[in-house]
Amino acid sequence: MPELSSPALRRAALGAAGAAVTGIGYASLIERNAFVLREATLPVLPPGSSSLRVLHLSDLHMTPGQKLKQAWVRELERLEPDLVVNTGDNLAHPRAVPAVVQSLSGLLSRPGLFVFGSNDYFAPVPKNPLKYFKKNHKRVHGAPLPWQDLRAAFTERGWLDLTHVRRDLEVAGIKISTAGVDDPHLRRDRYDTIAGAPNPLADLSIGLTHSPEPRVLDRFATDGYDLVLAGHTHGGQLCLPGFGALVTNCGIDRSRVKGASRWGAHTRLHVSAGLGTSPWAPYRFCCRPEATLLTLVAAPPKHPAADTGHGVSASEAVAR
């Protein structure tokens, strides 16, 4: 095989460097701001029920200067969802609460549910990316964030904080039993405080968690919840074409890193890839920032033989 000359090596090195710079530029400047609305249909309501439109938001990781993201989130009000669910990690800066509240101002007038994530409590810090490939890497937290102010802003407008509480509500004529846990990523989850089957008189039961840790999902599924909503994973954030997410940053498998799937025989899981990133890792590749409009519809008659894989229908797969 002929040896490469020094000029050829230099050209190859320059080509590789140029490709790397182009990729980083695309991931940080273009795709990170290429917000997209996903849609999915989940058959979780009793037969004969009217549909319910749920807007799932997660992982805004907002800083005061992110005007593009703030404007895009404000436009979501036009969807007029019946219910808004926020699964945490709203903040990435100690002065970001006003930006989050202003972005969500229209949606805060609608029924809403929320739990917080680690980046509502603590500011993000620089991390070695290789740590994400280790199962038990040490958690490092930044300075405390003003989560109490954010919670007050949400609850004063009527959103329900589901952190270790069970709440019943009625939305668009549908009775909903809900419960949530604090962030399992920080090991703050205390599922025993909400344990037990949801209200049997409800038409729908929804569980909330920031990080979709299997130990929490198993408990929701065992208790018989119809739907569990989570975020945290960023959909992998950096994905490879034909392969998908490299990591999930939690205990679930890569196939469930975003979108809809089943967890157990009955429970549906939806994991949002979220709208933001850490300021210390401002990149997305093959994983656009997203919000998801879930249309909950009546479940069809059960046909066990028709279920395959995770039980994700074609309509559910839209959110993947």
Secondary structure, DSSP 8 states (H G I E B T S, - for coil): -----HHHHHHHHHHHHHHHHHHHHIIIIIGGG--EEEEEEEEEE-TT---EEEEEE----B-TT-HHHHHHHHHGGGG--SEEEE-S--BSSTT-HHHHHHHTTTGGGS-EEE---HHHHB------GGGGGSTT------SB--HHHHHHHHHHTT-EE-BT-EEEEEETTEEEEEEE-S-GGGT---GGGT-S---TT-SEEEEE-SS--HHHHHHHHHHT-SEEEE--SGGGSBEETTTEES--SSSS-GGGSSEEEEETTTEEEEE---S---TTS---BS---EEEEEEEEE-----GGG--TT---TTGGGG-
